Amino acid sequence: MSDFKAKGEISGILAEASTHESDRMKHRWDQEQHSLTHTLVIRDSANVKQGDYLTTAGRTFLVLLCEDPGNLGATGLIYLEERNDLK
């Protein structure tokens, strides 16, 4: 694993993704390698991109996709895969 610099804190609501949501969104990234497990809803926007890692309370998540619904910068959706092989 390569070193990466912390980008700061992101505040939001972390929700476990349902199987239906995972199936509905799988066309948006490489489903063979990654699976949607959680969605993070944030206020404003975050400086993260696909492939970044987010950590909280000893849990690590891979960023699959970031969205800005409405393109207003008021809220954001970050689709995540929880990774147990990284600490």
C-alpha positions, -999 to +999 in steps of 0.1 A: +000+000+000+013+034-009+015+063+016-012+089+014-017+122+032-047+130+053-071+154+035-088+166+067-121+156+083-153+148+066-185+151+086-216+132+075-240+103+080-227+068+072-254+044+061-251+007+052-261+002+016-289-023+008-285-051-018-310-032-040-289+000-039-257-020-046-273-037-076-288-004-089-254+014-088-230-014-099-228-001-135-210+030-122-177+014-112-158-019-117-183-043-100-160-073-105-134-058-081-155-036-058-189-038-041-209-010-026-213-015+011-220+020+025-231+055+015-219+087+032-241+117+030-223+150+036-230+187+038-212+208+013-185+190-007-154+169+001-120+168-015-120+131-022-119+111-054-124+075-065-097+053-050-091+074-019-095+058+016-115+071+045-111+059+080-132+062+111-133+044+144-108+018+132-128+011+100-114+018+065-135+025+034-125+027-003-142+056-022-160+041-052-177+073-064-184+109-053-215+127-064-229+163-061-266+159-065-280+190-082-245+203-089-250+230-062-222+220-038-248+219-009-247+182-003-226+152-015-229+115-017-198+093-014-203+056-022-179+034-003-167-002+001-157-012+036-123-029+036-113-052+063-079-059+048-066-024+055-060-007+088 
